[in-house]
Amino acid sequence: MEIRIRKATVKELEVIQKLNLMLFEKEHKEYDSTLNLEWTFGNEGKKYFSGIIKKGFSAVAEVEGQVVGYIVGQKSKNYPYRTTTDIAELSNMLVMDKYRGHGIGRKLVEAFMAWCKEKGYKHIKVEASAQNLGAIDFYRKLGFKDYTLILEINPANKRV
């Protein structure tokens, strides 16, 4: 199987949105029921992905001319309490189920890391649902380390 990783174009906005919706649907079903499944194809989602394609990092993975995965990332917001402002964020990524296990995700992340290095980012962050152990293991194998843990509670459901 020949895998081609290349920069995404604005013409592929809808393809990226479709893949992102697949990601959202999986995450919504398995890990986070608060995800808004309307966001991806709404005005905010379209603006978000168009902006990243134009000014951030976006790439697609192709197998036999078919897009089977994508990755997007950008400069992360600055944290005034940290001494570094050179942080990039791997915002989201998906490889279609049928094509997993062939190194496509790794190649997408490596392309993002190369872009980060070229842009001078010294840190890269990525978020994953805490229950998504497969994604967490994937990122750890690529060298990501646990850095921040975010805890949430719904006070209406809190039991003391």
Number of C-alpha atoms within 10 A of each C-alpha: 7 8 17 16 17 14 13 21 14 15 10 15 14 15 17 30 20 14 21 24 19 17 17 23 17 13 18 15 11 12 16 15 13 9 13 12 16 12 14 22 16 12 10 12 15 16 13 12 23 21 15 18 23 12 12 15 23 30 23 25 23 17 15 10 10 11 19 22 25 28 25 23 27 21 21 17 11 13 10 8 6 7 8 12 15 16 18 27 20 21 18 16 20 23 24 15 9 8 14 13 10 13 11 24 22 15 15 25 20 13 19 23 18 13 18 23 14 9 12 12 19 12 15 19 17 13 15 15 13 13 12 12 11 10 14 18 12 13 19 12 11 11 9 14 11 10 6 8 7 7 6 5 7 6 7 6 7 7 5 3
